[in-house]
């Protein structure tokens, strides 16, 4: 997991450091992306200003730009989701 730019309170299992939310070192941090107004994509739940991957989720998500998603990804609200 990589640090996220801090836009709101950090999600569960992340801590604030400078202008970032950094994953906890315990290895229990899950993937997170910035939450958009429309909510979180399939397989993610809201935590602070972010969407965090649920424990059983094996998908990754990116914020959608424009109307479509890249090849191999599907649309889920304001996001594009890819199964692993």
SVG drawing of the C-alpha trace seen along z (x, -y; Angstrom):
<svg xmlns="http://www.w3.org/2000/svg" viewBox="-24 -18 29 31">
<polyline fill="none" stroke="black" stroke-width="0.4" points="0.0,0.0 1.2,-3.5 0.5,-6.8 -2.6,-8.7 -2.8,-12.5 -4.8,-13.6 -8.1,-15.1 -10.1,-14.4 -9.6,-12.3 -7.5,-9.3 -9.3,-5.9 -9.2,-3.0 -5.7,-1.5 -4.0,-4.6 -2.3,-7.5 -1.7,-11.1 1.9,-12.2 2.5,-15.5 -0.1,-16.0 -0.6,-12.2 -2.4,-9.2 0.1,-6.5 -0.8,-2.7 -0.2,-1.3 2.9,0.9 1.0,3.9 0.2,5.1 -3.5,5.0 -4.1,1.9 -6.3,2.3 -6.3,0.5 -8.0,-2.9 -8.9,-5.6 -10.3,-9.1 -14.1,-9.0 -16.2,-10.9 -19.7,-12.4 -21.4,-9.5 -20.1,-7.0 -17.8,-4.0 -17.4,-1.4 -18.4,2.2 -16.3,4.1 -15.3,0.9 -16.7,-0.9 -16.6,-4.5 -14.0,-5.5 -13.3,-9.1 -12.9,-10.8 -11.9,-7.5 -13.2,-4.3 -11.4,-1.3 -11.3,2.2 -13.5,4.6 -11.8,7.7 -13.0,10.1 -12.5,7.8 -9.9,8.8 -10.6,5.9 -8.7,2.7 -10.4,-0.6 -9.4,-3.9 -11.3,-7.1 -13.1,-7.3 -12.1,-10.1 -14.5,-10.8 -17.3,-8.4 -15.5,-5.1 -13.0,-2.8 -9.8,-1.2 -9.9,2.2 -10.4,4.9 -12.0,2.6 -15.7,2.0 -17.7,-1.0 -19.0,-1.2 -20.4,-4.6 -17.6,-7.3 -14.9,-4.5 -13.4,-1.9 -13.0,1.5 -10.8,4.4 -11.0,7.9 -7.6,9.5"/>
</svg>
